[in-house]
Amino acid sequence: MNVVPPHVLPVLVLAQLAGTSLWFAVNAVMPDLQLEWGWPITAVGSLTSALQTGFIVGTLVFALLALADRFRATRVFLFCALAGAACTLGAWAMVSDFTALLVWRFATGFFLAGIYPVGMKIASQWYRQGLGAALGYLVGALVLGSASAHGLRAVADALPWPSIMLGVSALAVAGGMLILTLGEPPHAPVRVSTWQWSALATLWTDPRIRSSVLGYFGHMWELYTFWVLLPLILGTRLSGVDLSWMAFVVMGSGAVGCVLGGHAAKHWGSARVAAYFLALSGLCCLLAPWLWDAPDAVFYAWLLVWGIAVAGDSPQFSTLTARNAPAQAVGSVLTLSNSIGFAISTLSILLFVALTDGVPLSWLLTGLALGPVLGLWALRLLVRERA
């Protein structure tokens, strides 16, 4: 029986929440930066894509070198949290230079590769049973961490925008220090000393892993593009601090989906829960043209349901992949799947942000449904196995 000390999950959740707060630090202050420096609306897409590209490169390097499996995961997490905080400070110091800002955001994304997937690897070591529920809380922390910059923007509306970037840097340092309080989990696989090429190939050669990662790729087509477009969606009805609060609430509601989905997976299985959330978020995409001009109560309820559903499947995809991956290479397999998934999200962000100039946003959002449709198709094998 694997009895996990009660402090492990809160430490993991708080550390992940703090570390991933770096993700949208610049997005939250973009209205201020655009006003001060005259940047176009497409600047937010460029900066987000720079960070996503950095994350892609970082996860690819981490996966190919098996860093999360060759070194103690908590130390990798700490180093990357400190480095990511330093990059955000660099972005703050050189914020007036858009090219330099792109470089700093790329570097921040690179080091986030040692926070998000490594945190999941740590969780998979501790929770040999109940991993779906544990990752529900952990990915929920990622969602809240991503939304936290908007929350800080709303809380600190009367403060100058640099306080947001400095604040998330301090949070990331605190998260890195906190993770060190966890020792080595019992029964942890022996750390490897060689590259894990054959294990990485299981993304394509193992039918179960292929099913979960392809489903995850469909999910990634939608998730981050929805988050990037959210301020534009809300900007049709809100502005200023009200917009920041609602962006935080809608993005943060994904944490509710992650936690509820984690508990539901105990009864229905991770594949089925992921499929339910994919279907619901796809429906929300398709309803956009019909709910765009709906009364406020209906409009915001639609966005809240979408916010819950669009993130709720993520921990279950990670659970399915971690369960089926070779035990000694869980970190590398998760990291490589993240790398490919975020490459897909970057392409999606660039495409949809570019199309906002010529396509009505209400109709443009329906294109996000392509991801859930393909994800549901990919999950067929795992859903049938549970049935």
C-alpha positions in Angstrom: 0.0 0.0 0.0 1.4 3.3 -1.1 0.7 5.8 1.8 1.7 9.3 0.8 2.4 11.8 3.6 -0.4 14.4 3.7 1.9 17.4 3.1 3.1 16.2 -0.3 0.2 17.2 -2.4 -0.2 20.7 -0.9 3.6 21.3 -1.4 3.4 20.1 -5.0 0.3 22.2 -5.8 1.7 25.4 -4.2 5.1 25.0 -5.8 3.5 24.4 -9.3 1.1 27.4 -8.8 4.0 29.7 -7.9 6.4 28.4 -10.6 3.9 28.6 -13.5 2.8 32.2 -12.5 5.6 33.2 -14.9 3.6 32.0 -17.9 1.3 35.0 -18.5 3.2 37.7 -16.6 3.6 39.9 -19.7 0.2 39.1 -21.2 -1.4 40.5 -18.1 0.3 43.9 -18.5 0.0 44.1 -22.3 -2.7 46.8 -22.2 -0.2 49.0 -20.2 2.7 48.2 -22.5 0.6 48.8 -25.7 -0.5 52.2 -24.3 3.0 53.2 -23.3 4.9 52.0 -26.3 2.3 52.0 -29.1 2.5 48.2 -29.9 -0.1 46.7 -32.1 -2.7 44.2 -30.9 -0.8 41.4 -32.5 2.1 42.0 -30.1 0.4 39.7 -27.5 0.4 36.8 -30.0 4.1 37.4 -30.8 5.1 37.4 -27.1 3.0 34.4 -26.3 4.4 32.5 -29.2 7.9 33.4 -28.2 7.3 31.9 -24.7 5.6 28.8 -26.2 8.5 28.3 -28.6 11.0 28.6 -25.8 8.9 25.9 -23.9 8.9 23.7 -27.0 12.7 24.0 -27.3 13.2 23.5 -23.6 11.0 20.4 -23.4 12.7 18.9 -26.4 16.1 19.4 -24.9 14.9 18.1 -21.5 13.4 15.0 -23.2 16.3 14.2 -25.5 18.8 14.6 -22.6 16.5 12.8 -20.1 17.3 15.5 -17.6 14.2 14.9 -15.4 15.1 11.2 -15.3 18.9 11.5 -14.9 18.9 14.1 -12.1 16.8 14.6 -8.9 13.6 16.1 -10.2 13.2 18.6 -7.3 16.6 20.1 -8.0 15.7 20.5 -11.7 12.5 22.2 -10.7 14.3 24.6 -8.3 17.0 25.5 -10.8 14.4 26.2 -13.5 12.2 28.3 -11.2 15.1 30.5 -10.2 16.2 30.8 -13.9 12.6 31.6 -15.0 12.3 34.3 -12.3 15.6 35.8 -13.5 14.4 35.9 -17.1 11.2 37.7 -16.0 13.3 40.3 -14.2 15.4 40.7 -17.4 12.1 41.2 -19.4 11.1 43.9 -16.8 14.5 45.6 -17.1 14.4 45.7 -20.9 10.7 46.0 -21.5 10.9 49.0 -23.9 12.9 46.9 -26.4 10.4 44.6 -28.0 13.0 42.4 -29.6 14.8 42.0 -26.2 11.4 41.2 -24.7 10.8 38.4 -27.2 14.2 36.9 -26.3 13.5 37.1 -22.6 10.1 35.5 -23.0 11.6 32.7 -25.1 14.1 32.1 -22.3 11.4 32.1 -19.7 9.5 29.4 -21.7 12.7 27.3 -22.0 13.0 27.1 -18.2 9.2 26.5 -17.7 10.0 23.2 -19.3 11.7 22.3 -16.0 8.7 23.3 -13.9 5.4 22.0 -15.5 6.3 18.5 -16.8 8.9 18.0 -14.0 6.2 18.7 -11.4 4.0 16.0 -13.0 7.0 13.6 -13.0 7.4 14.3 -9.2 3.7 13.6 -8.7 3.8 10.4 -10.7 6.7 9.2 -8.4 4.7 9.8 -5.2 1.2 8.8 -6.4 1.4 5.2 -7.7 -2.3 5.0 -7.1 -4.8 7.9 -7.5 -2.5 9.7 -10.0 -5.5 11.1 -11.9 -6.8 12.9 -8.8 -3.3 14.1 -7.8 -2.6 15.5 -11.3 -6.1 17.1 -11.3 -4.9 19.3 -8.4 -1.4 19.7 -9.9 -2.6 20.8 -13.3 -5.3 22.9 -11.6 -2.4 24.7 -10.0 -0.8 25.3 -13.4 -4.1 26.8 -14.6 -4.3 29.1 -11.6 -0.7 29.9 -12.0 -1.3 30.9 -15.6 -4.3 33.0 -14.6 -2.6 34.6 -11.5 -1.0 37.3 -13.6 -4.5 38.6 -14.5 -5.5 38.3 -10.9 -2.4 40.3 -9.8 -3.2 42.9 -12.5 -6.7 43.3 -11.1 -5.6 43.4 -7.4 -2.7 45.8 -8.1 -4.6 48.0 -10.6 -3.6 51.1 -8.7 0.1 50.1 -8.7 2.4 50.5 -11.7 2.6 47.6 -14.1 6.2 46.5 -13.1 4.8 45.3 -9.8 3.1 42.4 -11.6 6.3 41.2 -13.2 8.3 41.6 -10.0 5.5 39.8 -8.1 5.4 36.7 -10.3 9.3 36.6 -10.2 9.1 36.4 -6.4 6.4 33.8 -6.5 8.5 31.6 -8.8 11.5 31.8 -6.4 9.2 30.8 -3.5 7.9 27.9 -5.5 11.3 26.6 -6.3 12.4 26.8 -2.6 9.2 25.1 -1.5 9.7 22.0 -3.7 13.0 21.3 -1.9 11.0 20.4 1.2 10.0 17.1 -0.5 12.5 14.3 -0.2 12.9 11.4 -2.5 9.7 9.4 -2.7 9.7 5.7 -1.7 10.0 3.2 -4.5 11.1 5.8 -6.9 12.7 4.3 -10.1 16.5 4.4 -10.2 17.7 7.5 -12.1 19.0 6.6 -15.5 22.4 7.5 -16.8 21.8 7.1 -20.6 19.5 8.7 -23.1 16.0 7.1 -23.5 15.6 6.9 -27.2 13.5 3.7 -27.2 11.3 5.0 -24.5 10.6 8.2 -26.4 9.6 6.2 -29.4 6.7 4.8 -27.5 4.7 8.0 -28.3 4.3 6.4 -31.8 4.9 2.6 -31.2 2.7 2.0 -28.2 -1.0 2.2 -29.2 -2.1 3.3 -25.7 0.4 6.1 -25.4 -0.2 7.1 -29.0 -4.0 7.4 -28.2 -3.4 9.6 -25.1 -0.8 11.9 -26.7 -2.9 12.4 -29.9 -5.9 13.3 -27.7 -3.6 15.7 -25.8 -2.5 17.3 -29.1 -6.1 18.0 -30.0 -6.6 19.5 -26.6 -3.6 21.8 -27.1 -4.9 23.1 -30.4 -7.7 24.8 -28.4 -6.4 25.5 -24.9 -3.8 28.2 -25.1 -5.3 29.9 -28.1 -8.6 30.3 -26.2 -6.6 31.8 -23.3 -4.8 34.2 -25.6 -8.0 35.3 -27.3 -9.9 35.6 -24.0 -9.0 39.3 -23.3 -10.2 40.1 -26.8 -13.4 38.2 -26.2 -14.0 40.0 -22.9 -12.9 43.3 -24.4 -16.1 43.4 -26.4 -18.0 44.0 -23.1 -15.4 44.9 -20.4 -12.3 47.0 -19.9 -9.7 47.9 -17.3 -9.8 46.1 -13.9 -13.2 44.5 -14.7 -11.6 42.8 -17.7 -8.6 41.6 -15.7 -10.9 40.1 -13.0 -13.1 38.3 -15.5 -10.1 37.0 -17.4 -8.7 35.6 -14.1 -12.1 34.0 -13.2 -12.6 32.4 -16.6 -9.0 31.1 -16.9 -8.9 30.1 -13.2 -12.2 28.2 -13.5 -10.2 25.6 -15.4 -8.7 24.5 -12.1 -12.2 23.5 -11.0 -12.5 21.3 -14.1 -9.1 19.7 -13.3 -10.0 18.9 -9.7 -13.5 17.6 -10.5 -12.2 15.6 -13.4 -9.5 14.1 -11.2 -12.1 12.8 -8.7 -14.5 11.7 -11.5 -11.6 9.6 -13.0 -11.7 7.4 -9.9 -15.1 6.2 -11.0 -15.2 6.6 -14.8 -11.6 6.4 -15.8 -9.3 9.0 -17.1 -10.0 8.4 -20.8 -13.8 8.8 -20.4 -13.4 11.9 -18.3 -11.0 13.4 -20.9 -13.5 12.6 -23.7 -16.4 14.3 -21.8 -14.4 17.5 -21.3 -13.2 17.5 -24.9 -16.8 17.1 -26.2 -18.0 19.9 -23.9 -15.3 22.4 -24.8 -15.8 21.6 -28.5 -19.5 22.4 -28.2 -18.6 25.7 -26.5 -16.4 26.5 -29.6 -19.3 25.8 -32.0 -21.8 27.8 -30.0 -19.7 31.0 -30.2 -21.6 32.7 -33.1 -25.0 32.1 -31.4 -24.0 33.2 -27.9 -21.8 36.2 -28.9 -24.7 38.7 -28.6 -26.5 36.9 -25.8 -27.4 38.7 -22.5 -24.5 39.2 -20.1 -25.6 36.4 -17.8 -25.6 33.8 -20.6 -22.5 35.2 -22.2 -20.4 34.9 -19.0 -21.9 31.5 -18.1 -20.8 30.2 -21.6 -17.3 31.4 -21.0 -17.1 29.9 -17.5 -18.3 26.5 -18.8 -15.8 26.8 -21.5 -13.0 27.8 -19.1 -13.8 24.7 -16.9 -14.0 22.3 -19.8 -11.0 23.5 -21.9 -8.6 22.7 -19.1 -10.3 19.9 -17.3 -9.1 17.1 -19.6 -5.4 18.1 -19.4 -4.5 16.1 -16.2 -6.2 13.0 -17.5 -4.1 13.0 -20.6 -1.0 13.3 -18.5 -2.3 10.5 -16.2 -2.9 8.2 -19.2 0.5 8.8 -20.7 2.4 8.5 -17.3 0.6 5.2 -16.5 1.6 3.6 -19.8 5.1 5.1 -20.2 8.2 3.0 -19.2 8.7 3.6 -15.4 12.3 4.8 -15.8 11.4 7.3 -18.5 8.1 8.9 -17.4 9.6 12.4 -17.1 11.1 12.2 -20.6 8.0 10.8 -22.2 5.8 13.5 -20.6 8.2 16.2 -21.5 8.4 15.1 -25.2 4.6 15.0 -25.5 4.5 18.5 -23.9 7.0 19.7 -26.5 4.9 18.5 -29.4 1.7 19.7 -27.9 3.0 23.2 -27.3 4.4 23.3 -30.9 0.8 22.7 -32.0 -0.5 25.4 -29.6 2.0 27.9 -31.0 0.9 27.3 -34.6 -2.7 27.7 -33.4 -2.0 30.9 -31.6 -0.2 32.5 -34.6 -2.9 31.4 -37.0 -5.9 32.6 -34.9 -4.3 35.9 -33.8 -3.4 36.6 -37.5 -7.0 35.9 -38.6 -8.5 38.3 -36.0 -7.9 41.1 -38.4 -10.1 39.7 -41.1 -12.5 37.2 -39.6 -15.2 38.1 -37.0 -14.1 36.7 -33.7 -17.4 35.0 -33.0 -17.0 32.8 -36.1 -13.2 32.5 -35.8 -13.7 30.7 -32.4 -15.5 27.8 -34.1 -12.2 26.8 -35.7 -10.9 25.8 -32.3 -13.4 22.9 -32.3 -11.1 21.1 -34.7 -8.8 20.1 -31.8 -11.6 18.5 -29.7 -12.9 16.6 -32.7 -9.5 15.1 -33.5 -8.9 14.5 -29.8 -12.1 12.5 -29.4 -11.2 10.4 -32.5 -7.8 9.6 -31.0 -9.2 8.6 -27.6 -11.4 5.8 -29.1 -9.0 3.0 -28.1 -8.7 4.0 -24.4 -12.4 4.8 -24.0 -13.3 1.3 -25.4 -10.9 -0.4 -23.0 -12.6 1.2 -20.1 -16.1 0.3 -21.3 
